[in-house]
Amino acid sequence: MLSAYKKELKAIREGAQRPSEPRHKPDSRIQCDTRLTDQIETLMRSLPPAQRNRAWTMEELVARLNGRYNSRPCAGSVGVALRSLGWTRLRDWSKDGGGRRVWKC
């Protein structure tokens, strides 16, 4: 038994590879591996400047993004990602806005 262990250590030391065994099984619940910040940047790059620079509601953003474990991400995670990208949250007090929260880049 000890000699098999020594042979394995020697093989590793000499550069031989062990049989490939995954250390962790992939999580079957994961639906999207792309980080939210990357998804937001990709979305904004795909839009024309007039649409990109307007105010966005959280509902609009959530509807266009993919969640990690669900089809859509939660609003809290999207808010954290937006803040890390430098977005700010404002209130739209115009006649049409009615005081709703919007996000601007």
N, C-alpha and C positions, 0 to 999 in steps of 0.2 A: 504494500500500500504506500509506504513512504517512498519507494523507488518510483512509482508512477507519478507522485507529486513532484519529485526531483526532475523527472523527465519533462513534465509539463513546464516547470520553471525554466529549464534549460531551453526548451523550444521557444518560450516567450522571449528569453534573453537573446536568442539567436535570430529573432525576427520572424519566426514562424507564427502563423495566425491560428488562433483557436477556432474550432467550429463555430460558425456564426449562429449565435443564439440571441434573440432580442432580449435585452435586460428587462424592458417593460413592455407590456402589451399596449398597443394604441387604444386610447379611450374611444369606445364606439359611440359615445354621446356627442362628440365634437362634430358640429356641422360646418364650421368655418374656422380656418386657422389664421386668417388675415386679421391683424390688429385693427382696432377701430380707427386709430389715427391714420393708418395707411389707407383704409377704406375711404375716409373723409377726404384725404389729399387726392386720391384717385378720382373721386366723385367731382371735386372742385376743378381739377384739371380737365375733366371731360366736358365741362359746361362752358358756354360762351361767357365773356366778361360781364355782360349786362345781367345775366342770371346769377353768375357766381358772386357778384358784389352786392346783391340785395340782402335784405334781412330774411332769415330762415326761422321758422318755428320748429320746435322740438319734434312735433308730429311729422313734419315734412322730412326731417333728417332721419328719424327712426324708420320711416317707411322705405327709405332708399338704402339702408344699411343692413348687413347680415349679422346675426348674433352668433355667439360661439356655440351655445348649447340649444338655442331656440331659433326660430326663423328670423326673429327681430331682436335687436339688443335692448336692454332696459335703458330708460331715459337717463338714469344716474350715471351709467357707464359712458354714455354718449356725451353728457355734460363734462365729465372728467377729461375725456379725450379732446373735446373742443377747447377747454381751458388750457390744456397742455400745448395746443397748437396756436394759442394766442387769441382765441375768439373771446368776445365779451357779450354778456347778456344784458339786454336793455328792455325797457318797457315802451311799447308803441302807444303813445297817448293821442294819436291822431283820431279823427272822426271815425275812420274805418277800422283802426286798430283796437280801440276800446280798452286799452290798458294791457293787452296781452304781452307776454314775454317773447322776445325774439333774440336771435343770435346773429352777430355780425363779425366778419373777419377783420 
